[in-house]
Amino acid sequence: MAKIGEASENAAVENTSVNGPTSNTTTADIARKAEHRCLSALSTRAEHTATLEVTRPSITNCPDGGHDIDVRGRVDEVKELLATMTTTKPENLGFLDNAAEDGILQVRIDVKSGKTVSADMIDNHAAHLSRSPTFQANILLLTHPEVRITKEAGKRLSQQRNNFKEIGVLIDVAQPEGLERIEAENKARALSADDDASGQS
C-alpha cells in the first residue's frame, strides 16, 4: 500500500516498471505499459458487467489534461468499481447518485507510474476537472508498487476530496492494490469459467 508522508515533497519523481527498471526502459515506455495494463484490467472487468464501457481518449504521452482512460456505466456498477479501486465502501459514495445523468456515472482516470505523488500532482489533478466537467469521478490510478504519497500531498488530497464532495464530485487516489484487486478478480473469474467449461466437456 502506498505510504503517506514518507517521501520528501522535494523528492525527485522516479518512474520504474512494476518489476523494476531495466537499462533500456524509458520513462515513456513505462508510462505506456502502465496505461495499457490499466486499460486491459478495466476492459476485462467491463466484459463481465451489464453497462461498463472503457475507452481511451488519447494515446500515451500526449497532452491529455490528466485524462488517460474513461469509464462510464450504470451508477451501481461504477460505484462498485470505485469501491474496489479505492476501498471506499459503495454506501459512502452515495453523494454521486444525484450527480448521475440519466442513471449513468462517468469516471476520468489519470494513470501515474512514478514513485512519488506530490502536492502539485494532487492540485493538478483537481485543476484538470475543469477540462472534463461531465465526469463525476476523478481518480489518480497509481501503478508503482513502491509509490509514496508525500505528507503534503495527503493533506491536499483530503482537502480537495472534501471540497469536491460538496458539489457531488469524487476526487481520489487509487493505490496500486486497487488495480491488483481488479486483476485478481479478473483472474479468479477466468479460472472459474475454465472450471465450468471443463465440467461440461
Helices and strands as residue ranges (DSSP letters): E 3-4, H 27-47, E 53-55, E 69-74, H 75-86, G 90-99, E 104-112, E 116-117, H 119-127, G 128-131, E 137-142, E 148-149, H 151-165, E 170-174, H 176-200
